Structure formats: C-alpha cells, structure tokens
Amino acid sequence: MKLNPKQYAEMVKRASPSSPVWRDCAWAFGVGGGICALGEALRQLFLLWYDAALAGTLTSVSLIFLSAAATLPGWYQKLATHAGAGTLVPITGFANSVVSPAIEFKPEGWITGVGAKIFSIAGPVIAYGTLASFVWGVLYWLIGKVG
C-alpha cells in the first residue's frame, strides 16, 4: 500500500494519543517555577550567612546535589513524565542528564560503563555549547574592533 504524505499524516494523527496541551504546559510551568523558587529560597537562606557570590555558588551546588539525589531512586524521571520540559531547568536537568547514564551503565564497570557513557546525553550539549560560545565570543570581539 502506497500512501501520499497527507494520507500518512492522517494515519499518524489517528494512531497517536491526544496530548492535553494546556495541562502539560501547566505542569511544566509549575514544576519549572517550583525548581526556580526552590533555588531562590536556598539562595536567600545562604545569604543569611555568606556573601552573594558564595551564596550563588552554594545554591548551584545544592540544586545539582538535590537533582542527582532525586535521580538515583528514579524520582526525577517520574517527575519528568508529568512535567516534561519543566524539569529541564538548566542546572537540574543537566545534573540529571549526567547522573542517569552513570546509573544505567554502572553494571558494565567503572571504565567501560560509567566512564565511557556518563556524558552520552550531556556531551553534545557541552560540545555545541562550547562551540556556540566561541563563535559568539569571536563575533562580539569583531564587533568591538569594528564598532
């Protein structure tokens, strides 16, 4: 049976489950906002004892630790099934993307499992993020020289 693109799209639409877009957006907004609110609460707590720079660093470290700790028993993944992109708040989502492969491939050993696979998800983000920052840095430098 040969299908044209319109027929194929119609078959996919019928076979795909409907997505409750507004509910998904509300979950993502709520969870992402909750993670950010937790970060701000931690920052304000750390500001009681430390200067702004150290409080910011401690906030980042705390969010990374909490994300990794929630990934170990699978809680972060369960949250992500409901919140979707809301769990991709940069620092917690990145920590989860590093810890998840480490857990998954630990049975294969520390070198060939964890060491080889730990950045399988986060690696492209690091590589392309570094490339993008280099390109934008060069453009910023050139604009400064010309302008």
N, CA, C and O atoms as CSV, one atom per row, in Angstrom:
chain,resi,resn,atom,element,x,y,z
A,1,MET,N,N,0.846,-1.172,0.000
A,1,MET,CA,C,0.000,0.000,0.000
A,1,MET,C,C,0.893,1.236,0.000
A,1,MET,O,O,1.733,1.412,0.883
A,2,LYS,N,N,0.702,2.068,-0.982
A,2,LYS,CA,C,1.477,3.298,-1.097
A,2,LYS,C,C,0.598,4.452,-0.634
A,2,LYS,O,O,-0.538,4.610,-1.081
A,3,LEU,N,N,1.154,5.261,0.278
A,3,LEU,CA,C,0.418,6.399,0.823
A,3,LEU,C,C,1.092,7.693,0.419
A,3,LEU,O,O,2.318,7.776,0.345
A,4,ASN,N,N,0.285,8.691,0.160
A,4,ASN,CA,C,0.870,10.010,-0.050
A,4,ASN,C,C,1.076,10.654,1.326
A,4,ASN,O,O,0.531,10.166,2.315
A,5,PRO,N,N,1.843,11.726,1.404
A,5,PRO,CA,C,2.133,12.337,2.715
A,5,PRO,C,C,0.892,12.736,3.501
A,5,PRO,O,O,0.880,12.635,4.728
A,6,LYS,N,N,-0.152,13.189,2.813
A,6,LYS,CA,C,-1.367,13.608,3.508
A,6,LYS,C,C,-2.062,12.407,4.146
A,6,LYS,O,O,-2.528,12.495,5.282
A,7,GLN,N,N,-2.137,11.300,3.435
A,7,GLN,CA,C,-2.752,10.088,3.984
A,7,GLN,C,C,-1.943,9.554,5.175
A,7,GLN,O,O,-2.502,9.135,6.188
A,8,TYR,N,N,-0.627,9.579,5.025
A,8,TYR,CA,C,0.234,9.112,6.107
A,8,TYR,C,C,0.056,9.973,7.358
A,8,TYR,O,O,-0.041,9.447,8.466
A,9,ALA,N,N,0.015,11.284,7.182
A,9,ALA,CA,C,-0.177,12.196,8.309
A,9,ALA,C,C,-1.509,11.934,8.999
A,9,ALA,O,O,-1.596,11.998,10.225
A,10,GLU,N,N,-2.532,11.643,8.230
A,10,GLU,CA,C,-3.847,11.343,8.804
A,10,GLU,C,C,-3.812,10.044,9.606
A,10,GLU,O,O,-4.426,9.959,10.669
A,11,MET,N,N,-3.097,9.028,9.108
A,11,MET,CA,C,-2.969,7.765,9.839
A,11,MET,C,C,-2.205,7.975,11.150
A,11,MET,O,O,-2.568,7.409,12.182
A,12,VAL,N,N,-1.172,8.773,11.106
A,12,VAL,CA,C,-0.393,9.054,12.315
A,12,VAL,C,C,-1.247,9.797,13.323
A,12,VAL,O,O,-1.191,9.509,14.519
A,13,LYS,N,N,-2.035,10.745,12.854
A,13,LYS,CA,C,-2.893,11.521,13.739
A,13,LYS,C,C,-3.923,10.629,14.427
A,13,LYS,O,O,-4.197,10.799,15.615
A,14,ARG,N,N,-4.492,9.683,13.689
A,14,ARG,CA,C,-5.477,8.767,14.271
A,14,ARG,C,C,-4.834,7.811,15.269
A,14,ARG,O,O,-5.450,7.465,16.277
A,15,ALA,N,N,-3.605,7.381,15.000
A,15,ALA,CA,C,-2.934,6.403,15.857
A,15,ALA,C,C,-2.286,7.024,17.081
A,15,ALA,O,O,-2.070,6.334,18.078
A,16,SER,N,N,-1.974,8.295,17.030
A,16,SER,CA,C,-1.288,8.962,18.132
A,16,SER,C,C,-2.279,9.332,19.230
A,16,SER,O,O,-3.402,9.748,18.942
A,17,PRO,N,N,-1.870,9.182,20.477
A,17,PRO,CA,C,-2.759,9.617,21.564
A,17,PRO,C,C,-2.853,11.136,21.590
A,17,PRO,O,O,-1.902,11.834,21.238
A,18,SER,N,N,-3.987,11.629,22.005
A,18,SER,CA,C,-4.142,13.078,22.065
A,18,SER,C,C,-3.329,13.606,23.242
A,18,SER,O,O,-3.207,12.949,24.276
A,19,SER,N,N,-2.786,14.782,23.068
A,19,SER,CA,C,-1.956,15.394,24.097
A,19,SER,C,C,-2.714,16.559,24.720
A,19,SER,O,O,-3.104,17.494,24.021
A,20,PRO,N,N,-2.924,16.505,26.031
A,20,PRO,CA,C,-3.601,17.633,26.695
A,20,PRO,C,C,-2.622,18.795,26.865
A,20,PRO,O,O,-1.957,18.917,27.893
A,21,VAL,N,N,-2.548,19.628,25.860
A,21,VAL,CA,C,-1.530,20.673,25.789
A,21,VAL,C,C,-1.590,21.624,26.983
A,21,VAL,O,O,-0.554,21.938,27.568
A,22,TRP,N,N,-2.764,22.079,27.348
A,22,TRP,CA,C,-2.862,23.056,28.434
A,22,TRP,C,C,-2.439,22.445,29.765
A,22,TRP,O,O,-1.771,23.101,30.564
A,23,ARG,N,N,-2.821,21.203,30.008
A,23,ARG,CA,C,-2.410,20.541,31.247
A,23,ARG,C,C,-0.898,20.329,31.257
A,23,ARG,O,O,-0.246,20.555,32.277
A,24,ASP,N,N,-0.340,19.896,30.128
A,24,ASP,CA,C,1.109,19.697,30.038
A,24,ASP,C,C,1.870,20.999,30.266
A,24,ASP,O,O,2.890,21.016,30.956
A,25,CYS,N,N,1.374,22.084,29.689
A,25,CYS,CA,C,2.022,23.384,29.877
A,25,CYS,C,C,1.938,23.836,31.332
A,25,CYS,O,O,2.894,24.396,31.869
A,26,ALA,N,N,0.798,23.593,31.964
A,26,ALA,CA,C,0.641,23.976,33.369
A,26,ALA,C,C,1.601,23.190,34.253
A,26,ALA,O,O,2.223,23.757,35.152
A,27,TRP,N,N,1.726,21.889,34.005
A,27,TRP,CA,C,2.682,21.066,34.765
A,27,TRP,C,C,4.108,21.565,34.566
A,27,TRP,O,O,4.854,21.730,35.532
A,28,ALA,N,N,4.483,21.802,33.322
A,28,ALA,CA,C,5.841,22.265,33.030
A,28,ALA,C,C,6.112,23.603,33.707
A,28,ALA,O,O,7.172,23.796,34.302
A,29,PHE,N,N,5.165,24.518,33.620
A,29,PHE,CA,C,5.320,25.832,34.234
A,29,PHE,C,C,5.418,25.718,35.750
A,29,PHE,O,O,6.269,26.352,36.374
A,30,GLY,N,N,4.549,24.912,36.336
A,30,GLY,CA,C,4.534,24.750,37.788
A,30,GLY,C,C,5.800,24.099,38.323
A,30,GLY,O,O,6.379,24.570,39.302
A,31,VAL,N,N,6.227,23.027,37.686
A,31,VAL,CA,C,7.417,22.326,38.158
A,31,VAL,C,C,8.671,23.160,37.905
A,31,VAL,O,O,9.510,23.293,38.795
A,32,GLY,N,N,8.808,23.723,36.704
A,32,GLY,CA,C,9.963,24.576,36.416
A,32,GLY,C,C,10.014,25.770,37.351
A,32,GLY,O,O,11.079,26.121,37.860
A,33,GLY,N,N,8.869,26.392,37.578
A,33,GLY,CA,C,8.805,27.511,38.512
A,33,GLY,C,C,9.107,27.078,39.938
A,33,GLY,O,O,9.742,27.809,40.698
A,34,GLY,N,N,8.644,25.874,40.296
A,34,GLY,CA,C,8.931,25.348,41.635
A,34,GLY,C,C,10.419,25.111,41.850
A,34,GLY,O,O,10.954,25.409,42.918
A,35,ILE,N,N,11.086,24.573,40.828
A,35,ILE,CA,C,12.534,24.356,40.928
A,35,ILE,C,C,13.249,25.701,41.075
A,35,ILE,O,O,14.163,25.842,41.887
A,36,CYS,N,N,12.828,26.675,40.289
A,36,CYS,CA,C,13.439,28.006,40.381
A,36,CYS,C,C,13.142,28.655,41.732
A,36,CYS,O,O,14.009,29.313,42.306
A,37,ALA,N,N,11.921,28.476,42.242
A,37,ALA,CA,C,11.571,29.027,43.557
A,37,ALA,C,C,12.398,28.358,44.657
A,37,ALA,O,O,12.835,29.021,45.597
A,38,LEU,N,N,12.612,27.049,44.540
A,38,LEU,CA,C,13.470,26.345,45.496
A,38,LEU,C,C,14.887,26.916,45.445
A,38,LEU,O,O,15.511,27.135,46.483
A,39,GLY,N,N,15.385,27.153,44.241
A,39,GLY,CA,C,16.710,27.746,44.098
A,39,GLY,C,C,16.793,29.117,44.745
A,39,GLY,O,O,17.777,29.434,45.414
A,40,GLU,N,N,15.769,29.925,44.550
A,40,GLU,CA,C,15.773,31.262,45.154
A,40,GLU,C,C,15.653,31.172,46.672
A,40,GLU,O,O,16.281,31.955,47.385
A,41,ALA,N,N,14.859,30.230,47.178
A,41,ALA,CA,C,14.752,30.054,48.630
A,41,ALA,C,C,16.102,29.629,49.220
A,41,ALA,O,O,16.511,30.127,50.269
A,42,LEU,N,N,16.781,28.714,48.544
A,42,LEU,CA,C,18.110,28.301,49.008
A,42,LEU,C,C,19.080,29.476,48.991
A,42,LEU,O,O,19.864,29.658,49.923
A,43,ARG,N,N,19.022,30.273,47.924
A,43,ARG,CA,C,19.908,31.436,47.822
A,43,ARG,C,C,19.675,32.413,48.965
A,43,ARG,O,O,20.617,32.903,49.587
A,44,GLN,N,N,18.405,32.684,49.229
A,44,GLN,CA,C,18.083,33.607,50.330
A,44,GLN,C,C,18.553,33.043,51.670
A,44,GLN,O,O,19.021,33.796,52.524
A,45,LEU,N,N,18.437,31.747,51.864
A,45,LEU,CA,C,18.922,31.099,53.080
A,45,LEU,C,C,20.435,31.238,53.198
A,45,LEU,O,O,20.949,31.574,54.265
A,46,PHE,N,N,21.147,30.980,52.103
A,46,PHE,CA,C,22.607,31.090,52.128
A,46,PHE,C,C,23.073,32.542,52.308
A,46,PHE,O,O,24.142,32.788,52.867
A,47,LEU,N,N,22.271,33.494,51.835
A,47,LEU,CA,C,22.628,34.901,52.001
A,47,LEU,C,C,22.612,35.341,53.465
A,47,LEU,O,O,23.192,36.370,53.811
A,48,LEU,N,N,21.946,34.562,54.327
A,48,LEU,CA,C,21.961,34.886,55.750
A,48,LEU,C,C,23.354,34.729,56.347
A,48,LEU,O,O,23.691,35.396,57.325
A,49,TRP,N,N,24.162,33.853,55.765
A,49,TRP,CA,C,25.480,33.562,56.321
A,49,TRP,C,C,26.647,33.952,55.412
A,49,TRP,O,O,27.755,34.177,55.898
A,50,TYR,N,N,26.412,34.034,54.105
A,50,TYR,CA,C,27.522,34.221,53.164
A,50,TYR,C,C,27.267,35.411,52.247
A,50,TYR,O,O,26.149,35.918,52.164
A,51,ASP,N,N,28.329,35.853,51.553
A,51,ASP,CA,C,28.163,36.940,50.587
A,51,ASP,C,C,27.447,36.419,49.334
A,51,ASP,O,O,27.243,35.215,49.182
A,52,ALA,N,N,27.075,37.329,48.454
A,52,ALA,CA,C,26.247,36.982,47.294
A,52,ALA,C,C,26.915,35.963,46.373
A,52,ALA,O,O,26.253,35.046,45.888
A,53,ALA,N,N,28.212,36.110,46.128
A,53,ALA,CA,C,28.901,35.191,45.217
A,53,ALA,C,C,28.914,33.773,45.773
A,53,ALA,O,O,28.616,32.819,45.054
A,54,LEU,N,N,29.258,33.632,47.053
A,54,LEU,CA,C,29.301,32.304,47.657
A,54,LEU,C,C,27.898,31.726,47.803
A,54,LEU,O,O,27.709,30.520,47.645
A,55,ALA,N,N,26.918,32.566,48.100
A,55,ALA,CA,C,25.537,32.089,48.210
A,55,ALA,C,C,25.051,31.539,46.872
A,55,ALA,O,O,24.361,30.520,46.831
A,56,GLY,N,N,25.408,32.210,45.779
A,56,GLY,CA,C,25.029,31.721,44.449
A,56,GLY,C,C,25.695,30.395,44.127
A,56,GLY,O,O,25.065,29.496,43.569
A,57,THR,N,N,26.963,30.273,44.479
A,57,THR,CA,C,27.679,29.018,44.248
A,57,THR,C,C,27.060,27.891,45.063
A,57,THR,O,O,26.840,26.798,44.542
A,58,LEU,N,N,26.779,28.145,46.330
A,58,LEU,CA,C,26.177,27.121,47.187
A,58,LEU,C,C,24.783,26.732,46.698
A,58,LEU,O,O,24.383,25.573,46.811
A,59,THR,N,N,24.049,27.694,46.159
A,59,THR,CA,C,22.732,27.396,45.594
A,59,THR,C,C,22.866,26.445,44.411
A,59,THR,O,O,22.128,25.464,44.316
A,60,SER,N,N,23.801,26.730,43.512
A,60,SER,CA,C,24.018,25.863,42.356
A,60,SER,C,C,24.430,24.461,42.784
A,60,SER,O,O,23.904,23.471,42.277
A,61,VAL,N,N,25.365,24.381,43.709
A,61,VAL,CA,C,25.830,23.076,44.193
A,61,VAL,C,C,24.683,22.309,44.849
A,61,VAL,O,O,24.548,21.101,44.653
A,62,SER,N,N,23.868,23.005,45.621
A,62,SER,CA,C,22.732,22.352,46.289
A,62,SER,C,C,21.721,21.821,45.285
A,62,SER,O,O,21.226,20.704,45.437
A,63,LEU,N,N,21.407,22.613,44.255
A,63,LEU,CA,C,20.456,22.164,43.241
A,63,LEU,C,C,20.997,20.963,42.463
A,63,LEU,O,O,20.245,20.046,42.132
A,64,ILE,N,N,22.292,20.968,42.174
A,64,ILE,CA,C,22.910,19.828,41.493
A,64,ILE,C,C,22.815,18.593,42.379
A,64,ILE,O,O,22.431,17.520,41.912
A,65,PHE,N,N,23.163,18.737,43.658
A,65,PHE,CA,C,23.106,17.613,44.588
A,65,PHE,C,C,21.679,17.079,44.703
A,65,PHE,O,O,21.467,15.869,44.626
A,66,LEU,N,N,20.706,17.959,44.886
A,66,LEU,CA,C,19.313,17.524,45.033
A,66,LEU,C,C,18.810,16.821,43.771
A,66,LEU,O,O,18.089,15.827,43.857
A,67,SER,N,N,19.190,17.335,42.605
A,67,SER,CA,C,18.796,16.707,41.349
A,67,SER,C,C,19.407,15.318,41.210
A,67,SER,O,O,18.727,14.368,40.822
A,68,ALA,N,N,20.695,15.206,41.528
A,68,ALA,CA,C,21.362,13.903,41.453
A,68,ALA,C,C,20.753,12.933,42.464
A,68,ALA,O,O,20.540,11.760,42.155
A,69,ALA,N,N,20.474,13.421,43.665
A,69,ALA,CA,C,19.879,12.568,44.693
A,69,ALA,C,C,18.476,12.117,44.297
A,69,ALA,O,O,18.082,10.993,44.607
A,70,ALA,N,N,17.726,12.968,43.624
A,70,ALA,CA,C,16.384,12.587,43.164
A,70,ALA,C,C,16.440,11.665,41.954
A,70,ALA,O,O,15.483,10.936,41.691
A,71,THR,N,N,17.537,11.684,41.217
A,71,THR,CA,C,17.691,10.808,40.054
A,71,THR,C,C,17.976,9.372,40.487
A,71,THR,O,O,17.498,8.431,39.853
A,72,LEU,N,N,18.740,9.195,41.545
A,72,LEU,CA,C,19.138,7.853,41.983
A,72,LEU,C,C,17.952,6.911,42.189
A,72,LEU,O,O,17.957,5.820,41.619
A,73,PRO,N,N,16.935,7.278,42.976
A,73,PRO,CA,C,15.799,6.360,43.143
A,73,PRO,C,C,14.763,6.442,42.021
A,73,PRO,O,O,13.760,5.730,42.059
A,74,GLY,N,N,14.989,7.297,41.026
A,74,GLY,CA,C,14.059,7.409,39.897
A,74,GLY,C,C,12.983,8.452,40.075
A,74,GLY,O,O,12.066,8.528,39.257
A,75,TRP,N,N,13.065,9.257,41.116
A,75,TRP,CA,C,12.042,10.280,41.352
A,75,TRP,C,C,12.065,11.374,40.302
A,75,TRP,O,O,11.013,11.875,39.903
A,76,TYR,N,N,13.255,11.750,39.849
A,76,TYR,CA,C,13.358,12.831,38.862
A,76,TYR,C,C,12.693,12.411,37.550
A,76,TYR,O,O,12.013,13.214,36.912
A,77,GLN,N,N,12.891,11.152,37.148
A,77,GLN,CA,C,12.277,10.667,35.915
A,77,GLN,C,C,10.755,10.619,36.043
A,77,GLN,O,O,10.041,10.938,35.092
A,78,LYS,N,N,10.258,10.222,37.218
A,78,LYS,CA,C,8.803,10.201,37.432
A,78,LYS,C,C,8.236,11.616,37.350
A,78,LYS,O,O,7.174,11.834,36.766
A,79,LEU,N,N,8.946,12.566,37.936
A,79,LEU,CA,C,8.515,13.957,37.858
A,79,LEU,C,C,8.532,14.435,36.403
A,79,LEU,O,O,7.626,15.146,35.967
A,80,ALA,N,N,9.558,14.042,35.662
A,80,ALA,CA,C,9.695,14.467,34.268
A,80,ALA,C,C,8.586,13.901,33.380
A,80,ALA,O,O,8.225,14.524,32.381
A,81,THR,N,N,8.040,12.735,33.725
A,81,THR,CA,C,6.955,12.188,32.907
A,81,THR,C,C,5.718,13.077,32.971
A,81,THR,O,O,4.948,13.133,32.012
A,82,HIS,N,N,5.522,13.766,34.079
A,82,HIS,CA,C,4.376,14.675,34.205
A,82,HIS,C,C,4.718,16.104,33.815
A,82,HIS,O,O,3.907,16.800,33.205
A,83,ALA,N,N,5.932,16.542,34.173
A,83,ALA,CA,C,6.295,17.946,33.985
A,83,ALA,C,C,6.972,18.225,32.661
A,83,ALA,O,O,7.038,19.380,32.240
A,84,GLY,N,N,7.474,17.206,31.993
A,84,GLY,CA,C,8.116,17.401,30.697
A,84,GLY,C,C,9.243,18.410,30.755
A,84,GLY,O,O,10.196,18.253,31.518
A,85,ALA,N,N,9.126,19.450,29.941
A,85,ALA,CA,C,10.184,20.452,29.824
A,85,ALA,C,C,10.398,21.244,31.102
A,85,ALA,O,O,11.422,21.913,31.236
A,86,GLY,N,N,9.473,21.191,32.037
A,86,GLY,CA,C,9.644,21.899,33.296
A,86,GLY,C,C,10.822,21.384,34.101
A,86,GLY,O,O,11.383,22.110,34.922
A,87,THR,N,N,11.198,20.132,33.870
A,87,THR,CA,C,12.342,19.569,34.590
A,87,THR,C,C,13.662,19.855,33.888
A,87,THR,O,O,14.722,19.446,34.363
A,88,LEU,N,N,13.603,20.549,32.769
A,88,LEU,CA,C,14.822,20.880,32.039
A,88,LEU,C,C,15.427,22.203,32.465
A,88,LEU,O,O,16.282,22.755,31.774
A,89,VAL,N,N,14.975,22.716,33.620
A,89,VAL,CA,C,15.601,23.923,34.159
A,89,VAL,C,C,17.102,23.648,34.121
A,89,VAL,O,O,17.547,22.634,34.659
A,90,PRO,N,N,17.884,24.514,33.508
A,90,PRO,CA,C,19.253,24.161,33.127
A,90,PRO,C,C,20.097,23.369,34.122
A,90,PRO,O,O,20.626,22.320,33.753
A,91,ILE,N,N,20.243,23.813,35.336
A,91,ILE,CA,C,21.209,23.152,36.205
A,91,ILE,C,C,20.714,21.791,36.696
A,91,ILE,O,O,21.502,20.852,36.797
A,92,THR,N,N,19.420,21.673,37.001
A,92,THR,CA,C,18.911,20.386,37.488
A,92,THR,C,C,18.758,19.391,36.346
A,92,THR,O,O,19.041,18.205,36.515
A,93,GLY,N,N,18.322,19.856,35.206
A,93,GLY,CA,C,18.201,18.968,34.047
A,93,GLY,C,C,19.549,18.465,33.584
A,93,GLY,O,O,19.679,17.310,33.178
A,94,PHE,N,N,20.561,19.328,33.641
A,94,PHE,CA,C,21.902,18.919,33.245
A,94,PHE,C,C,22.456,17.892,34.218
A,94,PHE,O,O,23.068,16.911,33.796
A,95,ALA,N,N,22.251,18.103,35.516
A,95,ALA,CA,C,22.714,17.133,36.517
A,95,ALA,C,C,22.034,15.790,36.293
A,95,ALA,O,O,22.679,14.745,36.378
A,96,ASN,N,N,20.751,15.810,36.009
A,96,ASN,CA,C,20.024,14.575,35.729
A,96,ASN,C,C,20.559,13.881,34.489
A,96,ASN,O,O,20.647,12.654,34.458
A,97,SER,N,N,20.919,14.648,33.463
A,97,SER,CA,C,21.416,14.054,32.219
A,97,SER,C,C,22.806,13.452,32.364
A,97,SER,O,O,23.220,12.648,31.530
A,98,VAL,N,N,23.531,13.829,33.407
A,98,VAL,CA,C,24.838,13.224,33.679
A,98,VAL,C,C,24.683,12.001,34.582
A,98,VAL,O,O,25.336,10.982,34.359
A,99,VAL,N,N,23.832,12.093,35.589
A,99,VAL,CA,C,23.680,11.007,36.561
A,99,VAL,C,C,22.937,9.810,35.958
A,99,VAL,O,O,23.282,8.666,36.253
A,100,SER,N,N,21.935,10.051,35.130
A,100,SER,CA,C,21.139,8.946,34.567
A,100,SER,C,C,21.977,7.918,33.806
A,100,SER,O,O,21.848,6.727,34.088
A,101,PRO,N,N,22.831,8.318,32.851
A,101,PRO,CA,C,23.652,7.317,32.171
A,101,PRO,C,C,24.657,6.638,33.109
A,101,PRO,O,O,24.979,5.462,32.938
A,102,ALA,N,N,25.146,7.390,34.098
A,102,ALA,CA,C,26.088,6.792,35.046
A,102,ALA,C,C,25.421,5.653,35.802
A,102,ALA,O,O,26.037,4.611,36.021
A,103,ILE,N,N,24.175,5.840,36.201
A,103,ILE,CA,C,23.433,4.791,36.901
A,103,ILE,C,C,23.149,3.626,35.956
A,103,ILE,O,O,23.338,2.462,36.309
A,104,GLU,N,N,22.693,3.961,34.752
A,104,GLU,CA,C,22.309,2.928,33.798
A,104,GLU,C,C,23.472,2.027,33.397
A,104,GLU,O,O,23.293,0.817,33.258
A,105,PHE,N,N,24.656,2.596,33.210
A,105,PHE,CA,C,25.778,1.824,32.694
A,105,PHE,C,C,26.773,1.382,33.770
A,105,PHE,O,O,27.825,0.839,33.432
A,106,LYS,N,N,26.475,1.596,35.048
A,106,LYS,CA,C,27.372,1.160,36.119
A,106,LYS,C,C,27.626,-0.346,36.098
A,106,LYS,O,O,28.754,-0.760,36.366
A,107,PRO,N,N,26.625,-1.192,35.791
A,107,PRO,CA,C,26.901,-2.633,35.751
A,107,PRO,C,C,27.979,-3.035,34.735
A,107,PRO,O,O,28.566,-4.111,34.852
A,108,GLU,N,N,28.237,-2.197,33.761
A,108,GLU,CA,C,29.262,-2.503,32.762
A,108,GLU,C,C,30.665,-2.159,33.239
A,108,GLU,O,O,31.640,-2.412,32.532
A,109,GLY,N,N,30.777,-1.581,34.439
A,109,GLY,CA,C,32.079,-1.265,35.004
A,109,GLY,C,C,32.314,0.229,35.081
A,109,GLY,O,O,31.621,1.025,34.446
A,110,TRP,N,N,33.318,0.591,35.882
A,110,TRP,CA,C,33.620,1.999,36.082
A,110,TRP,C,C,34.246,2.648,34.851
A,110,TRP,O,O,34.000,3.824,34.583
A,111,ILE,N,N,35.048,1.901,34.103
A,111,ILE,CA,C,35.726,2.487,32.939
A,111,ILE,C,C,34.850,2.392,31.698
A,111,ILE,O,O,34.498,3.410,31.103
A,112,THR,N,N,34.496,1.166,31.307
A,112,THR,CA,C,33.726,0.982,30.070
A,112,THR,C,C,32.250,1.304,30.235
A,112,THR,O,O,31.554,1.508,29.241
A,113,GLY,N,N,31.763,1.353,31.456
A,113,GLY,CA,C,30.369,1.699,31.685
A,113,GLY,C,C,30.203,3.160,32.026
A,113,GLY,O,O,29.818,3.974,31.186
A,114,VAL,N,N,30.504,3.483,33.284
A,114,VAL,CA,C,30.304,4.856,33.770
A,114,VAL,C,C,31.198,5.851,33.030
A,114,VAL,O,O,30.719,6.864,32.520
A,115,GLY,N,N,32.502,5.555,32.976
A,115,GLY,CA,C,33.439,6.493,32.348
A,115,GLY,C,C,33.151,6.754,30.884
A,115,GLY,O,O,33.278,7.883,30.412
A,116,ALA,N,N,32.765,5.712,30.166
A,116,ALA,CA,C,32.532,5.858,28.728
A,116,ALA,C,C,31.167,6.447,28.397
A,116,ALA,O,O,31.003,7.062,27.343
A,117,LYS,N,N,30.195,6.273,29.270
A,117,LYS,CA,C,28.822,6.669,28.933
A,117,LYS,C,C,28.280,7.851,29.729
A,117,LYS,O,O,27.188,8.336,29.433
A,118,ILE,N,N,29.015,8.326,30.729
A,118,ILE,CA,C,28.463,9.343,31.630
A,118,ILE,C,C,28.026,10.616,30.888
A,118,ILE,O,O,27.051,11.254,31.285
A,119,PHE,N,N,28.727,10.984,29.835
A,119,PHE,CA,C,28.365,12.195,29.096
A,119,PHE,C,C,27.658,11.894,27.778
A,119,PHE,O,O,27.663,12.726,26.872
A,120,SER,N,N,27.050,10.711,27.662
A,120,SER,CA,C,26.382,10.360,26.405
A,120,SER,C,C,25.212,11.288,26.094
A,120,SER,O,O,24.917,11.540,24.925
A,121,ILE,N,N,24.545,11.796,27.122
A,121,ILE,CA,C,23.441,12.734,26.906
A,121,ILE,C,C,23.949,14.170,26.983
A,121,ILE,O,O,23.620,15.001,26.136
A,122,ALA,N,N,24.751,14.451,28.005
A,122,ALA,CA,C,25.212,15.827,28.240
A,122,ALA,C,C,26.364,16.228,27.322
A,122,ALA,O,O,26.595,17.420,27.121
A,123,GLY,N,N,27.087,15.270,26.767
A,123,GLY,CA,C,28.246,15.569,25.927
A,123,GLY,C,C,27.952,16.488,24.752
A,123,GLY,O,O,28.662,17.474,24.553
A,124,PRO,N,N,26.916,16.186,23.967
A,124,PRO,CA,C,26.605,17.091,22.851
A,124,PRO,C,C,26.247,18.502,23.310
A,124,PRO,O,O,26.563,19.478,22.630
A,125,VAL,N,N,25.591,18.609,24.460
A,125,VAL,CA,C,25.248,19.928,24.992
A,125,VAL,C,C,26.528,20.699,25.313
A,125,VAL,O,O,26.645,21.886,25.007
A,126,ILE,N,N,27.482,20.010,25.931
A,126,ILE,CA,C,28.758,20.653,26.267
A,126,ILE,C,C,29.502,21.047,24.989
A,126,ILE,O,O,30.000,22.167,24.875
A,127,ALA,N,N,29.575,20.121,24.029
A,127,ALA,CA,C,30.324,20.374,22.799
A,127,ALA,C,C,29.734,21.543,22.009
A,127,ALA,O,O,30.453,22.469,21.631
A,128,TYR,N,N,28.440,21.496,21.765
A,128,TYR,CA,C,27.831,22.556,20.967
A,128,TYR,C,C,27.710,23.859,21.753
A,128,TYR,O,O,27.758,24.938,21.162
A,129,GLY,N,N,27.555,23.776,23.067
A,129,GLY,CA,C,27.543,24.982,23.884
A,129,GLY,C,C,28.891,25.682,23.845
A,129,GLY,O,O,28.963,26.908,23.765
A,130,THR,N,N,29.966,24.888,23.901
A,130,THR,CA,C,31.314,25.448,23.822
A,130,THR,C,C,31.558,26.073,22.450
A,130,THR,O,O,32.109,27.168,22.348
A,131,LEU,N,N,31.143,25.368,21.397
A,131,LEU,CA,C,31.299,25.906,20.045
A,131,LEU,C,C,30.514,27.208,19.877
A,131,LEU,O,O,31.027,28.182,19.327
A,132,ALA,N,N,29.276,27.218,20.351
A,132,ALA,CA,C,28.444,28.422,20.225
A,132,ALA,C,C,29.054,29.585,21.000
A,132,ALA,O,O,29.059,30.717,20.517
A,133,SER,N,N,29.566,29.314,22.199
A,133,SER,CA,C,30.165,30.409,22.973
A,133,SER,C,C,31.422,30.935,22.296
A,133,SER,O,O,31.698,32.133,22.358
A,134,PHE,N,N,32.191,30.059,21.650
A,134,PHE,CA,C,33.373,30.502,20.922
A,134,PHE,C,C,32.977,31.394,19.742
A,134,PHE,O,O,33.544,32.470,19.548
A,135,VAL,N,N,31.995,30.934,18.956
A,135,VAL,CA,C,31.549,31.708,17.786
A,135,VAL,C,C,31.022,33.071,18.231
A,135,VAL,O,O,31.390,34.090,17.646
A,136,TRP,N,N,30.170,33.110,19.252
A,136,TRP,CA,C,29.624,34.382,19.721
A,136,TRP,C,C,30.713,35.258,20.320
A,136,TRP,O,O,30.663,36.481,20.187
A,137,GLY,N,N,31.700,34.649,20.981
A,137,GLY,CA,C,32.820,35.421,21.522
A,137,GLY,C,C,33.618,36.095,20.418
A,137,GLY,O,O,34.001,37.258,20.544
A,138,VAL,N,N,33.870,35.365,19.334
A,138,VAL,CA,C,34.604,35.932,18.199
A,138,VAL,C,C,33.789,37.056,17.559
A,138,VAL,O,O,34.333,38.113,17.238
A,139,LEU,N,N,32.482,36.831,17.373
A,139,LEU,CA,C,31.627,37.879,16.808
A,139,LEU,C,C,31.593,39.115,17.703
A,139,LEU,O,O,31.656,40.240,17.207
A,140,TYR,N,N,31.495,38.916,19.004
A,140,TYR,CA,C,31.495,40.031,19.948
A,140,TYR,C,C,32.818,40.795,19.866
A,140,TYR,O,O,32.830,42.026,19.886
A,141,TRP,N,N,33.910,40.075,19.776
A,141,TRP,CA,C,35.229,40.695,19.668
A,141,TRP,C,C,35.334,41.499,18.374
A,141,TRP,O,O,35.820,42.630,18.370
A,142,LEU,N,N,34.862,40.888,17.255
A,142,LEU,CA,C,34.933,41.590,15.962
A,142,LEU,C,C,34.066,42.843,15.962
A,142,LEU,O,O,34.479,43.880,15.443
A,143,ILE,N,N,32.885,42.760,16.531
A,143,ILE,CA,C,32.016,43.942,16.596
A,143,ILE,C,C,32.681,45.034,17.422
A,143,ILE,O,O,32.589,46.215,17.088
A,144,GLY,N,N,33.357,44.634,18.510
A,144,GLY,CA,C,34.083,45.606,19.336
A,144,GLY,C,C,35.218,46.266,18.586
A,144,GLY,O,O,35.490,47.449,18.789
A,145,LYS,N,N,35.896,45.509,17.708
A,145,LYS,CA,C,37.009,46.063,16.928
A,145,LYS,C,C,36.512,47.002,15.841
A,145,LYS,O,O,37.131,48.028,15.558
A,146,VAL,N,N,35.366,46.632,15.226
A,146,VAL,CA,C,34.836,47.427,14.122
A,146,VAL,C,C,34.069,48.634,14.664
A,146,VAL,O,O,34.220,49.750,14.168
A,147,GLY,N,N,33.245,48.396,15.688
A,147,GLY,CA,C,32.365,49.460,16.190
A,147,GLY,C,C,33.006,50.254,17.205
A,147,GLY,O,O,32.402,51.189,17.730
